[in-house]
Amino acid sequence: MDDFREDQAQVSDVLIRYATGIDQRDWSLFRTCWTSDVEADYGQIGTFSGIDALTDFMVASHDPMGPTHHRLSNFVIDVDGDRANVRSYVHAVLIATPGDPSSWIDAVGNYEDVFVRTADGWRIRKRVARMARVMTKGSVS
């Protein structure tokens, strides 16, 4: 049971690193969340194959913004050996134009992730993002 709880804690840490990496624009930290061959489906935003494509997209979309706040919660972590199926809620509030708090994006949904245990710890190999609602205001590109 202790190993199971430790695995859950490590998987939770990856999710927190993901949100922190984006919000602090710490792309090195962000990259520690993924396998090199990650497949990420962000719905209407796009589908990305590989860590470089995913990171390049996140850099291009988030660096020009003002502050962003990605909150993840309600982690359901099902560990089975060196694989884990993980579901979490996401609520992201982004200031789309720096210095303009009237220009924002507010997205709510969930992530369905497949994690694998690697030599460097748990990493996300596959993500499907399902947004329940995305609202925008102001000059959002």
C-alpha positions in Angstrom: 0.0 0.0 0.0 2.9 2.4 0.7 4.3 2.0 -2.8 0.8 2.7 -4.2 0.5 5.9 -2.2 4.0 7.0 -3.2 3.1 6.4 -6.9 0.0 8.5 -6.4 2.0 11.3 -4.8 4.6 11.3 -7.6 1.9 11.4 -10.3 0.2 14.3 -8.5 3.5 16.1 -8.4 3.8 15.8 -12.2 0.4 17.4 -12.6 1.4 20.3 -10.3 4.7 20.7 -12.3 2.7 20.9 -15.5 0.5 23.8 -14.2 3.5 25.5 -12.6 5.6 25.2 -15.7 3.0 26.8 -17.9 2.1 29.6 -15.4 5.8 30.5 -14.7 6.8 30.0 -18.3 9.4 27.5 -17.0 9.6 25.4 -20.1 12.4 23.2 -18.7 10.1 22.3 -15.8 7.2 21.8 -18.2 9.2 19.3 -20.3 9.8 17.1 -17.2 6.1 16.1 -17.3 6.1 14.3 -20.6 7.6 11.3 -22.4 9.6 12.3 -25.5 6.9 10.5 -27.6 3.9 12.1 -25.9 0.6 12.2 -27.9 -1.5 15.2 -26.7 -5.0 15.9 -28.0 -6.2 19.4 -26.9 -9.4 19.2 -29.0 -10.0 22.3 -31.0 -6.6 23.7 -30.0 -4.8 20.9 -31.7 -3.1 17.5 -31.5 0.6 17.3 -30.8 3.0 14.4 -31.3 6.3 14.5 -29.3 7.6 16.7 -26.6 9.1 19.3 -28.9 5.9 19.9 -30.8 3.9 20.2 -27.6 6.4 22.5 -25.9 6.7 24.7 -29.0 3.0 25.1 -29.1 2.8 26.0 -25.4 5.6 28.5 -25.7 4.1 30.1 -28.7 0.6 30.4 -27.2 1.5 31.3 -23.6 4.6 33.5 -23.8 2.7 36.4 -25.4 0.0 36.4 -22.7 -0.2 38.1 -19.4 -0.5 36.0 -16.2 -2.1 32.6 -16.5 -3.5 30.4 -13.7 -3.9 26.7 -14.4 -5.6 24.9 -11.5 -5.8 21.1 -11.4 -7.9 19.2 -8.9 -10.0 16.1 -8.2 -7.1 13.7 -9.2 -8.3 10.1 -9.8 -5.1 8.0 -10.1 -5.4 4.3 -11.0 -1.9 2.8 -10.8 -1.3 -0.6 -12.4 2.4 -1.5 -12.3 4.3 0.9 -14.4 1.3 2.5 -16.0 -1.4 4.8 -14.5 -4.7 6.1 -15.9 -5.3 9.6 -14.4 -8.2 11.9 -14.6 -8.1 15.5 -13.3 -10.2 18.6 -13.5 -8.7 21.7 -15.1 -9.7 25.4 -14.7 -7.5 27.8 -16.6 -7.8 31.5 -16.4 -5.5 33.4 -18.8 -5.0 37.1 -19.3 -4.8 37.1 -23.1 -3.3 40.5 -23.5 -0.5 41.6 -21.1 -1.7 44.5 -19.0 -5.3 44.2 -20.0 -7.4 42.4 -17.4 -10.5 42.8 -19.5 -9.0 40.5 -22.2 -9.3 36.9 -20.8 -9.9 33.3 -21.5 -11.6 31.0 -18.9 -11.6 27.3 -19.6 -13.0 24.5 -17.6 -12.8 20.8 -18.3 -10.8 17.7 -17.6 -7.6 15.8 -18.6 -7.6 12.1 -19.2 -3.9 11.1 -19.1 -1.9 7.9 -19.4 1.2 8.0 -17.3 4.2 5.6 -17.5 7.0 5.0 -15.1 10.3 5.9 -16.6 13.9 5.9 -15.4 13.3 9.6 -14.6 10.0 9.0 -12.7 6.4 9.2 -13.8 5.7 11.0 -17.1 2.6 11.6 -19.2 2.6 9.6 -22.4 -0.9 10.4 -23.6 -3.3 13.3 -22.9 -6.8 14.0 -24.0 -8.2 17.3 -22.9 -12.0 17.6 -22.8 -13.2 21.2 -22.3 -16.7 21.6 -21.0 -16.7 25.4 -21.4 -14.4 28.0 -22.8 -15.3 31.7 -22.4 -13.4 34.7 -23.7 -13.7 38.4 -23.5 -11.8 41.2 -25.1 -9.2 41.0 -27.8 -8.4 37.3 -27.7 -6.6 35.9 -30.8 
